[in-house]
Amino acid sequence: MTPAWCERLYHAKAAELILYGRALGLSHAEAEDVAQETFLALWQQPGEPENATHYCVRSFRNRALNYRRGLWRRLTRELESQRWFERTPDESAAERAAMRCLADLPVPQREVIVLKLWHDYTFEEIGELLDVSPNTAAGRYRYGLEKLRACLRGKDYERDEPVRGTIALLGAAPPIAKT
């Protein structure tokens, strides 16, 4: 019989872990395998860990990184990298472009973006999970988003010429009306 805490955690985090596994470079099937191994190990724990969610994601990450080390898995993963997300018949061109841009990010930036947006982790939690400072996690997130914006606008991220002046990446907020 599965402990109730483990079952709740599975329903809350399994899909997110599979996406996180994809961000770490695993195929969909590999991410599912690692998620299954992670939850099996959690189920075999004598009791609920102090911070079960953090423990689960950290355990998944460690298993995923160990899994990626094999040569045959690497070759399979490189072939699979063309299908980073599951395709659906009703996805738009914009969705395909966003998925392609996300898949092209460096792994550390992609990893932080997935943890921040899909797992709702704070930069402090991401820093603890990845063994980096919260500022490093925030920097990876910021640089990754800049690269995504540039990719989706069709502009090159790298600049050869010096930049003179401010570049507005986001529209300005409307002025506050005086009453």
Order of alpha helices (4+ residues) and beta strands (2+ residues): alpha-alpha-alpha-alpha-alpha-alpha-alpha-alpha
